[in-house]
């Protein structure tokens, strides 16, 4: 149309369908009744009216409509994570390397290096699947969670995107040179992951939004901070073993609450010293904000997992998934051991024991890897790659099987 210009922002490096673009109007009249006017309007007399007085609040209110898109991005990232971990694990079970007799007789999945790299990622992906299901239920019916809905959708999106990047990158590496081939599809998963880190809001910016809303929800809406069932410092801090699920749940709750108090206390002190809100947020507490948002998401995840676990009717299945959820939580605590040791929440003895226990739990989870992949309902045909099937037969066929139909 005359006066309307649409410009693409350029070719993307993987997922070119991401629809960023610009549209501009030059001397184009848009009828008043065709304005997008849910939150603001123009009267027949030409007066702009809006109940939301401040421009920043008006902007954030409008962008809240991106929540459904964030849930879609989370779903895409989760699907890619499942595809990547499926390929990495199936290839690991097929690919043989040097055994004790010096010949290629042992699947690389049997190696501790392979299991320690992939099993925590499988556990985190399963735990995030549970969290995603919980978030979808809240999105469909947010009664009682109205003020928290935005934070839940945002943290779901950011955690899924970052997990997708880790699973795709580590999975590609653990498949060696075969994982570098385009037919392995890791390049597609990595490209999708990086799109997910940015689409519907940059992850790091969303983390700041999450914390801003958490602070508002707690200070103005009366939401309670998570409480550990046990006293973490005087009780759990004396334990020699902190790897049981109930204890791990308490530790994740403790971390979120402690980081919240630490952040808000520091922000108040900085503002009292004369620093502006911008100065405080952008130049003094950025790392604290990111840590708190992730602690919030990981606490939501482990609580969702514990709730699902209580619904299992089959005792054997419940035991397997308890190992999976413990592995997710142990890896989370291990990544933040400095925090727990400084706070006196985990003793040095328990920290050392946690590292060794995690290795043992990895072996248990690895023994159920195929059943756990089945539980993720992965469409292996849709995610086809020869690495996850009989790759030797595929590559022994002329033209690598493509011409003669050796797709397996």
Secondary structure, DSSP 4 states (H G I P E B T S, - for coil): -TTEEEEE----SS-TT---EEEEESS-PPPGGGS--SS-EE-TTS-EE-S--SHHHHHHHHHGGGHHHHHHHHHHHHHHHHHHHHHHHHHHHH-EEE-TTSSEEEEGGGSHHHHHHHHHHHHHHHHHHHHHHHHHHHHH--TT-TTTHHHHHHHHHHHHHHHHHHHHHHHHHHTHHHHTSGGG-HHHHHHHHHHHTTTTS-HHHHHHHHHHHHHHHHHHS-PPPP--SS-TTTTGGG-S---SHHHHHHHHHHHHHHHHHHHHHHHHHHHHTT--HHHHHHHTSHHHHHHHHHHHHHHHHHHHHHHHHTT---HHHHHHHHHHHHHHHHHHHHHTHHHHHHHTSS-HHHHHHHHHHHHHHHHHHHTTHHHHHHHTT--TTTT--GGGS-HHHHHHSGGGGTTTT---
